[in-house]
Amino acid sequence: MSRPHSLRRLALPLVALVLVAGVLGVQVANGGGAYEPLRPADACSEQVVTSQAEGIEGLTEQLVLLAVADAACALGVTREALTLELARSGAVTETQVDALREGLRSVVAQMEDDGSLPLASELVDEALDSADLNRFLELAIRALPDSLVDAALKTDDVLLRAIDDLDLRALLSNLDDQGDLNRQVEAAVTQAVKDSLVDRVRDII
């Protein structure tokens, strides 16, 4: 075996060792040497939630995610602990149901205060798309001026009515896993908002 070839074979492990040592050095310098598990986020800290969806679905996704954190904060647990407990127990308590409902109502109030709630007129068409209405009634509702809809309907009021009508106990008692909490509650809130919106806008006609 030639000497240059032997040197190359010896050099490769040394280069790898130097690279690994360099990466570890950077990790330690940036606080990675403690090897402590990441702590779950504090449910009581300010939450920033973004949604890939739009319209009513995007609105309810943000609403539910923030409300679960709010409920966890009120119960003195992490958001992860609450979702895990609900998925495992199968028997929710009144305290948990009340905490989630109050969380939903609280988030609606916060979104109203910071101006992040959309106008009711921005949601009507989407709600009508899935509503089982007489064709003439649907056309009459769609023809209503946005200004009239917004004067007659307030989004926070529509949301609060939908939340109050939700059977949260039934929803929370049928969770198969942690992911179901968001999926099922979001779907239920979305449908409740659509139903509430359509019922209220029909009264304008």
C-alpha positions in Angstrom: 0.0 0.0 0.0 1.4 3.4 -1.0 2.2 6.0 1.7 -0.2 8.7 0.3 -3.1 6.2 0.3 -2.4 5.2 3.9 -2.3 8.9 5.0 -5.6 9.5 3.3 -7.2 6.6 5.2 -5.8 7.9 8.5 -6.9 11.4 7.7 -10.6 10.7 7.1 -11.4 9.5 10.7 -9.5 12.5 12.0 -11.5 14.9 9.9 -14.7 13.3 11.0 -13.6 13.6 14.7 -12.8 17.3 14.2 -16.1 18.0 12.6 -18.1 16.2 15.4 -16.1 18.0 18.0 -16.8 21.3 16.3 -20.6 20.7 16.2 -20.6 19.7 19.9 -18.6 22.8 20.7 -21.2 25.0 19.1 -24.0 23.2 20.9 -22.4 23.6 24.3 -21.6 27.2 23.6 -25.3 27.8 22.9 -26.5 26.1 26.0 -26.9 22.6 24.6 -24.6 21.0 27.1 -27.2 20.7 29.8 -29.1 17.9 28.1 -32.3 18.9 29.9 -35.6 17.9 28.3 -37.6 20.7 26.8 -40.3 22.0 29.2 -43.9 22.2 27.9 -44.9 25.8 27.1 -46.6 27.6 30.0 -50.3 27.6 29.2 -50.7 30.9 30.9 -48.2 32.7 28.8 -49.3 34.7 25.8 -50.1 32.3 22.9 -49.4 33.1 19.3 -51.5 31.0 16.9 -51.6 31.0 13.1 -53.8 29.0 10.8 -53.3 27.7 7.3 -57.1 27.7 6.8 -59.2 30.7 6.0 -62.7 31.9 6.8 -64.8 30.2 9.5 -62.5 27.2 9.6 -59.4 29.3 10.2 -61.2 31.4 12.7 -62.4 28.4 14.8 -59.0 26.7 14.6 -57.4 29.8 16.2 -60.3 30.0 18.7 -60.0 26.4 19.8 -56.2 26.3 20.1 -56.2 29.5 22.3 -59.2 28.3 24.3 -57.5 25.0 25.2 -54.5 26.9 26.5 -56.8 29.2 28.4 -58.6 26.2 30.0 -55.3 24.5 30.9 -54.1 27.8 32.5 -57.4 28.0 34.6 -56.9 24.3 35.6 -53.3 24.9 36.6 -51.9 22.3 34.1 -50.0 22.5 30.8 -51.9 22.3 27.5 -50.3 19.0 26.8 -51.3 17.6 30.1 -54.9 18.6 29.7 -55.2 17.2 26.2 -53.6 13.9 27.3 -55.8 13.7 30.3 -59.0 14.3 28.3 -57.9 11.7 25.7 -57.2 9.0 28.4 -59.9 9.5 30.9 -63.1 9.1 28.8 -65.0 10.7 31.7 -64.6 14.4 31.7 -65.5 16.5 34.8 -67.8 19.5 35.0 -64.7 21.5 35.9 -63.0 20.6 32.6 -66.1 21.3 30.6 -66.7 24.6 32.3 -63.0 25.6 31.8 -63.1 24.9 28.1 -66.4 26.7 27.6 -65.1 29.7 29.5 -61.8 29.5 27.6 -63.8 29.7 24.3 -65.8 32.7 25.5 -62.7 34.4 26.9 -60.9 34.1 23.6 -63.9 35.5 21.7 -63.8 38.5 24.0 -60.0 38.9 23.5 -60.3 38.7 19.7 -63.2 41.2 19.8 -61.1 43.6 21.9 -58.0 43.4 19.7 -60.0 43.7 16.5 -59.0 40.3 15.0 -62.6 39.0 14.5 -63.8 39.3 10.9 -67.1 41.0 10.1 -70.2 38.9 10.0 -70.7 39.7 6.3 -67.3 38.1 5.5 -68.6 34.8 6.8 -72.1 34.7 5.5 -71.4 33.2 2.0 -69.3 30.4 3.5 -72.0 29.6 6.0 -74.7 29.5 3.3 -72.6 27.1 1.1 -73.3 24.3 3.6 -76.8 25.4 4.7 -79.9 23.5 3.6 -82.0 26.5 2.7 -84.8 27.1 0.2 -83.0 28.4 -3.0 -85.0 31.7 -3.0 -84.3 32.4 0.7 -80.6 31.7 0.1 -80.5 34.1 -2.9 -82.4 36.8 -0.8 -79.8 36.4 2.0 -76.9 36.7 -0.4 -78.4 39.8 -1.9 -78.4 41.6 1.5 -75.9 44.5 1.6 -72.9 43.9 3.8 -73.6 47.0 5.7 -77.0 45.7 6.7 -75.7 42.3 7.7 -72.9 43.9 9.8 -75.4 46.3 11.5 -77.7 43.4 12.4 -75.1 40.8 13.3 -72.0 41.0 15.5 -69.5 38.2 15.0 -68.7 37.9 18.7 -72.4 37.5 19.5 -72.7 34.8 16.8 -69.7 33.0 18.2 -70.9 33.2 21.8 -74.3 31.8 20.9 -72.6 28.9 19.0 -70.3 28.2 22.0 -73.2 28.2 24.4 -75.1 25.7 22.2 -72.2 23.2 22.0 -72.5 19.9 23.9 -68.9 20.0 25.1 -69.4 17.1 27.5 -70.4 14.8 24.7 -67.5 16.1 22.5 -64.9 15.6 25.2 -66.2 12.2 26.2 -65.5 10.8 22.8 -61.9 11.5 22.2 -59.7 8.7 20.9 -56.4 10.5 21.1 -54.9 13.9 21.8 -55.4 15.1 18.2 -59.1 14.5 18.5 -59.5 17.4 20.9 -58.6 19.9 18.3 -60.2 18.2 15.4 -63.6 17.4 17.0 -64.0 20.6 18.8 -62.9 22.7 15.8 -65.4 20.8 13.6 -68.2 21.2 16.1 -67.5 24.9 16.6 -67.3 25.5 12.9 -70.6 23.9 12.3 -72.2 25.7 15.2 -71.0 29.0 14.0 -72.4 28.4 10.5 -75.7 27.3 12.0 -75.9 30.3 14.3 -74.9 32.7 11.5 -77.6 31.3 9.1 -80.3 31.4 11.8 -79.5 35.0 12.8 -79.2 36.3 9.2 -82.6 34.7 8.3 -84.2 36.9 10.9 -83.1 39.9 8.9 -85.2 38.9 5.9 
